[in-house]
């Protein structure tokens, strides 16, 4: 039987999943791993999450699982509405690429759109990978003249993988930044993986 990570690679031709992160948080990620919201609250960090979304996530429990804030979350595609909403902070951000082997971890959940959406399907990885509209997830844009279709596409663009509690730092493969200045910031704090300048990912 194929592992979920193998199914992901076959369906998408991708090798990683992504976390949009503030560069100043990277030292704590290097020490502690990429933490769930619940665990990150215990350490000093800066959040770029939208308050109204976080309030919704605080009250959502995955069926037969944990509360959303007990999962470390990553996106299938980082060029999404979350990154767009923070475009004025581009130089302070990095996009961390995480090995897709996390799809094979115990207790992992896949959401077919933003997990805080009331319409989100929350699945075990193998089932979730068959339920996601990857054409929409990896589409460059999510705009549409029909407002309701726009909202649907916007939410699907933010499909997620939810990993219980934390993702080990060693599974972070590399980082992407918007320009040389951002790369310099990431290098200065001691990030020890490859850093790519990729302005095409950012808005």
Residue, then its C-alpha position, 0 to 999 in steps of 0.5 A: x500500500x502506498x504511503x500518503x506522502x507517495x500519493x501526494x508526490x504522485x498526484x501533485x509532483x510536489x515534495x513539500x508543504x509550507x509554513x508562512x513564518x516571521x523571520x524573528x520566530x525562526x530561532x525558536x523553531x530551530x530549538x523547539x520545532x514548528x509548534x502548534x498554536x497552543x504550544x507556541x503560546x508558552x514561548x515568546x513569538x510574534x504571530x501574523x495570524x488574523x485574530x478573527x480566524x484564530x478565534x474560530x480555530x480556538x473553538x474547532x475540534x477535529x472529529x476523533x482528534x484534537x482542537x485545531x490549535x493543538x496542531x501545527x499547520x502547514x499549507x499545500x501552497x504558500x502563495x495563498x490569501x494568508x500571504x497576500x494579506x501580509x504583503x506589506x510585511x514581505x521582508x519580515x517573512x520567510x516561507x519554510x518548506x517541510x518534507x511531505x513525509x509528515x503526511x505519514x505521521x500518526x494523527x495527521x489530518x488533511x483539510x480540503x480548504x482552510x480548516x477553520x471554514x465551516x465547510x471544511x472536510x477534515x480527513x485522514x491523509x490518504x482520504x484527504x488527498x483524494x478529496x482536495x481539488x489540487x487544481x484550485x489549490x495550486x492555481x495562481x489566482x483565486x479571484x472570480x466575478x461570482x462572489x460565492x465562487x471567489x470565497x470558495x476558491x479562496x478557502x480551498x487555496x488554503x487547504x492544510x495539513x495538521x500535525x499533532x503538537x509539533x513538526x521537528x525542525x530537522x524536517x524543514x528542508x529550506x526557506x524562501x524569502x522575497x529579497x536579499x535583505x530578507x535573506x540577510x536577516x535569516x542568515x543573521x539569526x543562524x538559519x542553517x538550511x538553504x535560503x532561496x530568493x523567490x520574489x515570484x512566490x510573494x505578492 
